[in-house]
Amino acid sequence: MSQSMQDDLFARLGPGGIQEIAGMIGTDTESAKSAVQASVCTIVGGMAHQAEHARGAQSLRSALDQHTDSDPFTNVTDMAGTDDGEKILTHLFGDRGTEQAAQGISQFMGINPRAVSRVMAAVAPMVMTVLAGRFAGGRGERGGGGMDTAAMAQDLDQERNNIGGGLRDLLRSTMGKIFGDTSGDRTREPGRSESGAIPMPGGRPIPKPPPRRPSSPDR
């Protein structure tokens, strides 16, 4: 059985990456890990929402090719200072929706929303890279040929459905606030919601990640 995206992400991030994030937001490693978990679930939920509709799914699928060779897992603090993650979040949720997502995680965890925003910005390129990695060489259960758009949407939907416990409640609440739709209706492509989020606007793909930075000597 294949690992979840969250498991893949934590395996690549490693204890050193969690320590970097903890130092970046001024908290302990357990709180930092929880913030990363909540951020991953929220971002995966946003991607799954985009992938429910043809235009959003195609834009997301195209963007993955730009993240196949990126490495946001080294020098995490430096990566958090770039605008790559912020742009990904804006395309997924809109400006206001990104703020709402950070507020939701902040209230869920008791962490300052500005700190949550930094974690989300660091994590967003990681999620893109992990998802892109599933496509690059093809996963065994996909026959080794990589995923098409429909398979990507199915994979993201499965990831979202596997989110459980309090994180599932957080995701439902956050998606409802951002997209204004908790009915589960997947037949209607949403327009711009009150939050300002739209499904991967055509002609505005997720930006290319910044060049890979060399690893630090101690990583």
N, C-alpha and C positions, 0 to 999 in steps of 0.2 A: 504494500500500500504506500502510495507516495506521501511525502510530507505536505503539510499545509504551507501556504505562503508565509504565514507567521513563523512556522518552524524553520523554513528555509532562510528567512530574513535574520532570525536570531542566530542561526548557525554561522552565517556570514559576518554578522556584526560582532559576535564574540563578547566575552567579558570586558575586553579593553574598550570596545565601542560603547558599551553600556556605561562604563566609568567615564568616558568622555562626555556622554550626554548628561550624566549626573553632575559633573563639574560645570557643564555649560549652563544648566538651569539651577545650580546650587541646591541639590537635594541628594539623598542617598541612592544607592544603586537599585534597591528594590522599588522605590518610587519611580525612578527613571525607567526601569523595565516596564512597570505598569503603564507609564505614560506612552511608551513606545507601543505596547500592546493595544491600548485604546486608539492610538493614532492609526495603526495598521488596520484595525477593524473598521474605523471610520472611512479611511481612504479606499479600502477594498469595497465597502458599501457604496461609496460614490462611483467607483469604476463600474461596479455591477449595475448600478442605476443607469449609467451612460450606455452600457452595452446592451440594455434592453431594447434600444432603438437603433435602426440601421445607420443613421448618420453618425450618432455618437460612437457606435461600435467600430465603424470604419475609421474614424479619426483616431480613436484610441489604438486600434490595431496598427495603423500607420506610424503612430508615435513610438510604439515599442521598438521599431527598427532603429530608432535614433538612440536608444538606451541599451542596446545589446552589448556594447563594448565599454559602457561607462562603469565606473567603480566608485559609488558614493559611500562605500564602507570604510575607506581609509581616510584619515584626517577628517573625522566626522565634524568636528567643530568648524573647520575651514569650509566644509561643504554647506553647513548650516548658514554660513554668511553669504552664500551666493543667492541669486534670485530664481534658480531653477525650480526649487521646491515650491516657492511662493507662486510661481506661474502655473505649475501643475495644479496646485490647490485652487487657484482662481478659475482655471478652465473646468475643474470638476464641480466646484461649488459656487462660483461667483465670489465677489469681494465680501458681501455681507454674509453669505453662506459659510465662508471660511471662518469668519468671526464667530458665527453661531456654533460651528463645530468645535472651535477652541473653547468657547464658553461652556458647551455641554460637557466636554472632557474635564474642564476645570472644576465644574460643580460636582461631577462624578468622583473626582479624585481629591479635591481640595488643594489643587495646585494653581498658582497664579496663571491666568489665561495668557499672559504674554509669554510665560515660559512654555506653556502648551503650544503656542503658535510656533515657537522656535523648534520644538520637537517635531511637530507636524511637517514643518518645512524641511527638516533633515530627513525625515522618514519617507516623504513622498517620492523622491528619486530612488530610494531603496526599493520601494514597492514596485515601481516601474521596471527597475533592473531585474528583480526577481521574476516578475511576470514575463519580461522579455527573454530571460534565460530559459523559460519553459518552451518558448517558441523556437529559439535559435537552433537547437539540435533536435527538437522534437522530443516529447516525452514518450516513454515506452508504451503507455496505454493509448497513445495517439498514433501509434504505428510508425514512429520515427520520422515523420514527415513534417513536423511542426503543426501548429494549430491554424485553422482558418478563423474567420471572424465569428462564425457560429460556435465553433469549439471554444474560442476565447470567452464568449458570452456565457456558455454553459459552465466553464471552469470557474469564472467569477461568481456566477450564481450559486454554485456548489460551495465555494469558499464562504460566501455570505451566509448561506443556510447553515453552515457548520459553526458559526459564531453562537456561543451559548451564554447562559447565565446573565450576569449584570451587563456584560458588554453587548449582548443582544438587545436588552432593553434600552441601553444607551444609543445603539445604532438606530433602532426604530424611532426613538424620540428625535434624534438629530436629523434623520432623513425626512421625517414628517415636517419639522420646522423649516428645513432648507427648501425642500421641493414641494411642500404643501400637499402631499399626497400620501396618505397612509392606507389607502384602500387596496393596494396591491394590483391596481389596474395597469397592465403592461401593454395595452393595445393602443394607447394614446401617447404620441411623442410630446413631451411637455415643452411649452414655450418658456419664456423667461419668467421665473417665479418671483415672488416678493423679495426673495433673498438676492436676486440678480443672477442666479445660476441658470445656465442653459447647457444643453447636451453637446459639448464639444463643437463650438460653432464652426461651420464649414469655412475653410480658408484660414483658420486660426489654429493650427495644430499645436500640440504641446511642444514647447521649445526644446531644441537640442541641449543636452547636458553640457556643462563646462568640461574642458579637457581634463583627463585623469591626472591627479596629482601624485607625486612619488610618495611611497610609504615612509612613515617615520621610522627611525632606526629601532625603536622599542616596540613596534607593532609587527 
